[in-house]
Amino acid sequence: MSEGADRLVHHVALLRAVNVGGRTLPMTELGAIFRDLGASDVRTYIQSGNVLFAARPEDVASIVQQAVGAIRDRFGYDAPMAVRTRTQLDAAIAANPFAGEAGGPGPEPLHVVFLDRRPDPARVAALDPDRSPPGRFAVVGQEVFLHLPQGAGQSKLTVDWFDRQLGVTATARNWRTTRKLRDLLAADE
């Protein structure tokens, strides 16, 4: 066995569409699912389906796949997930082309759409940049950065639209939550 083979890496699983539209998932039960699947240092953050956990890198995909199945079996709906490490969240935060436009009165203007995989470049090129002005977006790697000055509720730049257009599964978090999750992961390491 190579040195560090048993090293645990901290991750965050970002679930899609939980505790909205009647799709209830208590965070205590979500944490228990991850613990039952062998994850350690499990905790959740707010009610929107953020699970911080540690696991060996080679076990993460299996844990996530089994967690999706467990949620389906126990709660009757699919809750796909995107998973990121602190390093990946650091890179996403650094790559946000709209980061200087954060803050101010009104709704949270900045959001990150986390994709389950890199989208096909041809599909990215085909996205309509004028879909929902004054909202703007930029696709960088496995993230879509949104600047929505009128708020997410007023925008046509939705997770469902990006799913269909890019052929991926996506979940979104506002900028404040994205940064907080990175900070929580950094504190765990």
C-alpha positions as CSV (number, residue, x, y, z in Angstrom):
1,M,0.0,0.0,0.0
2,S,1.4,3.4,-0.9
3,E,1.9,6.1,1.7
4,G,-1.2,8.2,2.3
5,A,-3.5,5.6,0.7
6,D,-5.8,5.7,3.7
7,R,-5.8,9.5,3.8
8,L,-9.2,11.0,4.3
9,V,-10.2,14.0,2.2
10,H,-13.0,16.4,3.2
11,H,-15.7,17.0,0.7
12,V,-19.1,18.7,0.4
13,A,-22.0,17.1,-1.3
14,L,-24.3,19.7,-2.8
15,L,-27.8,18.1,-3.1
16,R,-30.3,19.4,-5.6
17,A,-33.8,20.5,-4.8
18,V,-34.2,19.3,-1.2
19,N,-36.6,21.0,1.3
20,V,-38.4,22.8,-1.5
21,G,-41.6,22.0,-3.3
22,G,-42.6,19.4,-0.7
23,R,-39.4,17.4,-1.1
24,T,-38.6,17.2,2.6
25,L,-35.3,15.8,3.8
26,P,-34.3,16.3,7.5
27,M,-30.7,17.2,7.7
28,T,-30.2,14.8,10.7
29,E,-31.4,11.9,8.5
30,L,-29.2,13.1,5.6
31,G,-26.1,13.1,7.9
32,A,-27.0,9.6,9.1
33,I,-27.2,8.3,5.6
34,F,-23.6,9.5,4.9
35,R,-22.4,8.1,8.2
36,D,-24.1,4.7,7.5
37,L,-22.2,4.6,4.2
38,G,-18.8,5.0,5.8
39,A,-18.2,8.7,5.6
40,S,-16.6,10.3,8.7
41,D,-16.7,13.9,10.1
42,V,-20.2,14.2,8.7
43,R,-22.2,17.4,9.3
44,T,-24.8,19.3,7.4
45,Y,-25.0,23.1,6.8
46,I,-28.3,24.8,6.5
47,Q,-31.4,23.1,5.2
48,S,-30.7,23.2,1.5
49,G,-28.8,19.9,1.4
50,N,-25.1,20.5,2.0
51,V,-23.3,17.6,3.6
52,L,-19.7,18.0,4.7
53,F,-17.9,14.7,5.1
54,A,-14.5,13.0,4.9
55,A,-13.7,9.9,3.0
56,R,-10.9,8.2,1.0
57,P,-10.9,9.7,-2.5
58,E,-11.5,6.3,-4.0
59,D,-14.7,5.8,-1.9
60,V,-16.4,9.1,-2.6
61,A,-18.2,8.2,-5.9
62,S,-19.6,5.0,-4.2
63,I,-20.8,6.9,-1.1
64,V,-22.5,9.5,-3.2
65,Q,-24.1,7.0,-5.5
66,Q,-25.4,5.0,-2.6
67,A,-26.6,8.1,-0.8
68,V,-28.7,9.1,-3.9
69,G,-30.2,5.6,-3.8
70,A,-30.9,5.7,0.0
71,I,-32.6,9.1,-0.4
72,R,-34.8,7.7,-3.2
73,D,-35.6,4.6,-1.1
74,R,-36.4,6.5,2.1
75,F,-38.0,9.7,0.8
76,G,-39.3,8.7,-2.7
77,Y,-37.5,11.2,-4.9
78,D,-34.1,11.7,-6.6
79,A,-31.7,14.1,-5.1
80,P,-28.7,14.2,-7.4
81,M,-25.5,15.7,-6.0
82,A,-22.4,17.5,-7.1
83,V,-19.3,17.0,-4.9
84,R,-16.4,19.3,-4.4
85,T,-13.3,19.4,-2.2
86,R,-12.0,22.6,-0.5
87,T,-9.4,22.9,-3.3
88,Q,-12.1,22.7,-5.9
89,L,-14.2,25.3,-4.1
90,D,-11.1,27.6,-3.8
91,A,-10.6,27.3,-7.5
92,A,-14.3,28.1,-8.2
93,I,-14.2,31.1,-5.9
94,A,-11.0,32.4,-7.6
95,A,-12.5,31.8,-11.1
96,N,-15.8,33.8,-10.5
97,P,-15.7,36.6,-13.1
98,F,-18.4,38.4,-11.2
99,A,-16.9,38.3,-7.7
100,G,-16.2,42.0,-7.7
101,E,-20.0,42.7,-8.2
102,A,-21.1,41.0,-4.9
103,G,-22.9,42.7,-2.1
104,G,-25.2,45.7,-2.0
105,P,-28.9,46.1,-1.1
106,G,-31.5,43.8,-2.6
107,P,-31.3,40.1,-3.4
108,E,-28.0,38.1,-3.4
109,P,-26.8,38.8,-7.0
110,L,-24.1,36.1,-7.2
111,H,-24.7,32.4,-7.5
112,V,-22.7,29.3,-8.5
113,V,-24.2,26.5,-10.4
114,F,-22.3,23.3,-9.7
115,L,-22.3,20.7,-12.5
116,D,-21.8,17.0,-12.0
117,R,-19.3,17.0,-14.9
118,R,-17.7,19.3,-17.4
119,P,-20.2,20.2,-20.2
120,D,-19.4,19.6,-23.8
121,P,-17.8,22.8,-25.2
122,A,-20.1,22.9,-28.2
123,R,-23.1,22.9,-25.9
124,V,-21.5,25.7,-23.8
125,A,-21.0,27.7,-27.0
126,A,-24.6,27.3,-28.0
127,L,-26.0,28.9,-24.8
128,D,-28.0,32.1,-25.4
129,P,-26.1,34.9,-23.6
130,D,-29.2,37.1,-23.8
131,R,-31.6,34.6,-22.2
132,S,-32.5,36.7,-19.2
133,P,-31.1,40.3,-19.1
134,P,-29.8,41.9,-17.0
135,G,-28.7,38.5,-15.7
136,R,-25.3,37.2,-16.9
137,F,-23.6,33.9,-16.7
138,A,-20.1,32.4,-17.4
139,V,-19.3,28.7,-17.7
140,V,-15.9,27.9,-16.3
141,G,-14.9,24.2,-16.0
142,Q,-17.6,22.5,-13.9
143,E,-19.3,25.6,-12.7
144,V,-21.6,28.2,-14.1
145,F,-21.3,31.6,-12.4
146,L,-24.3,33.8,-12.3
147,H,-24.7,37.5,-11.8
148,L,-28.5,38.1,-11.2
149,P,-29.0,41.7,-10.1
150,Q,-32.8,41.1,-9.9
151,G,-32.4,37.9,-7.9
152,A,-32.6,34.3,-8.8
153,G,-36.4,34.2,-8.6
154,Q,-36.7,36.7,-11.5
155,S,-34.2,35.0,-13.8
156,K,-34.7,32.5,-16.6
157,L,-31.1,31.3,-15.9
158,T,-32.4,28.3,-14.0
159,V,-30.8,25.1,-12.9
160,D,-33.3,23.2,-15.1
161,W,-32.4,25.3,-18.1
162,F,-28.6,24.6,-17.7
163,D,-29.4,20.9,-17.2
164,R,-31.3,20.8,-20.5
165,Q,-28.9,23.0,-22.5
166,L,-25.7,21.5,-21.2
167,G,-26.8,17.8,-20.8
168,V,-25.6,17.8,-17.1
169,T,-27.1,17.7,-13.7
170,A,-26.7,20.9,-11.7
171,T,-27.4,22.4,-8.4
172,A,-27.0,26.1,-7.3
173,R,-25.8,27.9,-4.2
174,N,-25.6,31.6,-3.6
175,W,-22.2,33.2,-3.2
176,R,-22.4,33.6,0.6
177,T,-23.2,29.8,1.0
178,T,-20.5,28.9,-1.4
179,R,-17.9,30.8,0.5
180,K,-19.1,29.5,3.8
181,L,-18.9,25.9,2.6
182,R,-15.3,26.5,1.5
183,D,-14.5,28.0,5.0
184,L,-16.1,25.0,6.7
185,L,-14.0,22.6,4.7
186,A,-10.9,24.6,5.3
187,A,-11.5,24.4,9.1
188,D,-11.9,20.6,8.8
189,E,-8.5,20.1,7.2
